[in-house]
């Protein structure tokens, strides 16, 4: 397998979508759908295929492209559309003209409600498509039960209604028993259910279900219950294929510090027929509007004239003849824009992941360079140390420090600090102590200082750490910043306002990762200290009484109270006279005569 293809496999997203395999000439070999793209596509290259056609397909794959969607069902619909478009050689299914069923309403005076596999937007109002024919039939049956809509293909006004009228399934427009206005009202109600506004229909069905249950017709009640469950789970229509949106192009943009990714989707006759993501090097810090305009010009050059309607995430300062620019705020077009943006972001993350896999050191240097720029440092922060305090209302105060080398944790350099000079809950004094202890020791041992120190706390702790560096006369050699716990703002010494760093940037994420790591490391140590103290007893304070002796006593007497109430002879029988003497003198405050072992109270 080619190394570039291997990197693509490792960086595929774990999301539902549609994938395409291309040969060396750029021809589509196969289109498939996946619930999890990474797992499904990787299986082609990790399994041993018995089918020779499958082995030939895998050997011809030179490139992989994919489109991310929200659900597996939408992947199914998009796969159908793309197989019809590309007609790949190795796809055995969906090559013919058979398509998914649509719900159609004819454009007549008294419209007919039916399903079709050959939708015609000029003659019908369409809803769908539906991946399940059973679902379609159940929905139609429910609509015909709720509303007296005609089922006959040709409306013949004979003046005599058919059987459907007598069994209350049709309002008999053929006999003039209903006006066009009343009939269209029923059609509008049916459309509301199809679009998902089914609360009124659900109430009617529930009343009907309870009626059948009260008269003990449980089979009919069960049928109604199944219809209720289907309506409650009904999603309406797919955002991937929507007949109301046609002949338009969708553009979205995602960017990081150095690159921009513009996703392009072409919608024709209610289906996505083309998707492409263009990568742009942003060397001149162009605005997002400028980048989007540049990408649109390049895509028009590659794929031909753009559609009459362009769906964009924001306004751009260009004019184009016979073209409408749409910036949707809600509805199906907004959903298409969100889908396009999702694909742009996935392409960006995929490239970053490939870069990290191919050259991890370069990837880390890029992040550190971004952090250097964000903090205004003169040198690259190759070594970073972060401090955090932990205490429980001043009890068992400890501090922790983590050490990161080139953006990665160096756990052998992690340190715990038991606070020695501070009494009570004083985080500022505790931070001063640990920072001073840490760097005075590094100076004594002539070890290198870090490039960046992070304090997990607000301005008070930051200033305390800075004062410790001043006393050591190294305040100008190290960059010092603090991360406020509440809003995660970044502060430098002497500055009242926080630094502006994009909360979603890799530099900010690295700082948060280091902060979270020191918090984890410190909390773990603090819990161990509290746990150790909670099981501490008076026996631990007696010099000469070790863990083995303590275990023997507790195993025999069960508790400290029973040890205290025991006689000297009873204790000596378990651990010997010498150790029993130590225990009696230290626990009970008595003096034992060395000749007769008589006890005297010590006052």
Beta strands, then each sheet from edge to edge (+ up, - down):
strand 1: 17-22
strand 2: 28-34
strand 3: 63-68
strand 4: 101-106
strand 5: 113-116
strand 6: 124-130
strand 7: 248-255
strand 8: 259-268
strand 9: 271-281
strand 10: 309-311
strand 11: 324-326
strand 12: 383-392
strand 13: 395-405
strand 14: 408-409
strand 15: 415-418
strand 16: 452-456
strand 17: 479-483
strand 18: 490-492
strand 19: 590-592
strand 20: 599-601
sheet 1: 2+ 1- 3+
sheet 2: 5+ 4- 6+
sheet 3: 9+ 8- 7+ 10+ 11+
sheet 4: 14+ 13- 12+ 16+ 17+ 18-
sheet 5: 14+ 13- 15+
sheet 6: 19+ 20-
end
